[in-house]
């Protein structure tokens, strides 16, 4: 049997283990995987093919965005793929509003990138969101260097949109 078969088989076992662990953690938290869990799982995978598969799996874990939210107003500009982002802000007193996000894309890998961004940003205050450098985190794990230029530009556009939503929520709360 070839090494590729065994690598694929071990990847399948690994992904089942990761899914089970993330599902257990999500049940305990009531949310998707945390950014720390995603980074840890991502760095355990040595091959970029396996990392891309993992990103796609993360995208599959995103809750569905209703078709009614696939509007021009929710579309993220600057992405080669279709990307929609819906932001919800709720007051949080002096700490500023807390933002949560919903999103979707017509591309599997982009849905995975959305899931990673939501793990990084969703449920945080607008000030916390503005203090997070998502692109630096993507650079540290080597992901941006392994995206096509179009996907990298799209990632930047999604981060800018989230940061813009955080600034707008802060301004509205003032």
HUNORBEL-V664388 format. One record per residue. N is the residue number from 1. RES is the residue in one small letter. OMEGA is omega in whole degrees, -180 to 180 (999 if undefined). Layout:
{{N RES OMEGA} {N RES OMEGA}}
//
This chain:
{{1 x -176} {2 x 177} {3 x 179} {4 x 178} {5 x -178} {6 x 177} {7 x 179} {8 x 180} {9 x -180} {10 x 176} {11 x 178} {12 x 177} {13 x 180} {14 x -178} {15 x 177} {16 x 178} {17 x 180} {18 x 180} {19 x -179} {20 x -180} {21 x 179} {22 x 178} {23 x 177} {24 x 180} {25 x 180} {26 x 177} {27 x -180} {28 x -177} {29 x -175} {30 x -179} {31 x 176} {32 x -180} {33 x 177} {34 x 178} {35 x 178} {36 x 177} {37 x -180} {38 x -180} {39 x 180} {40 x 179} {41 x -179} {42 x -177} {43 x 176} {44 x 180} {45 x -175} {46 x -176} {47 x -179} {48 x 176} {49 x 179} {50 x 178} {51 x 177} {52 x 177} {53 x 179} {54 x 178} {55 x 178} {56 x 178} {57 x 177} {58 x 178} {59 x 178} {60 x -180} {61 x 178} {62 x 173} {63 x 180} {64 x 174} {65 x -179} {66 x 179} {67 x -180} {68 x 179} {69 x 178} {70 x -176} {71 x 177} {72 x -179} {73 x -179} {74 x -178} {75 x 177} {76 x 179} {77 x 177} {78 x 178} {79 x 176} {80 x 177} {81 x 174} {82 x 178} {83 x 177} {84 x -179} {85 x 177} {86 x -178} {87 x 175} {88 x 178} {89 x 175} {90 x -178} {91 x 179} {92 x 177} {93 x -176} {94 x -180} {95 x -179} {96 x -176} {97 x 174} {98 x -179} {99 x 170} {100 x -172} {101 x 168} {102 x 180} {103 x -179} {104 x 175} {105 x 175} {106 x 180} {107 x -176} {108 x -178} {109 x 180} {110 x 175} {111 x 177} {112 x 177} {113 x 177} {114 x 180} {115 x 178} {116 x 179} {117 x 179} {118 x 177} {119 x -179} {120 x -170} {121 x -169} {122 x -180} {123 x 180} {124 x 176} {125 x 179} {126 x 179} {127 x 178} {128 x 180} {129 x -179} {130 x 179} {131 x -177} {132 x 176} {133 x -177} {134 x -178} {135 x 176} {136 x 178} {137 x 178} {138 x 177} {139 x -178} {140 x 179} {141 x 175} {142 x -175} {143 x -177} {144 x 180} {145 x -178} {146 x 173} {147 x 173} {148 x 178} {149 x 179} {150 x 179} {151 x 178} {152 x 176} {153 x 178} {154 x 177} {155 x 178} {156 x 179} {157 x 179} {158 x 179} {159 x 179} {160 x 178} {161 x 179} {162 x 179} {163 x 177} {164 x 178} {165 x 179} {166 x 178} {167 x -180} {168 x 179} {169 x 177} {170 x -180} {171 x -180} {172 x -178} {173 x -176} {174 x 999}}
//
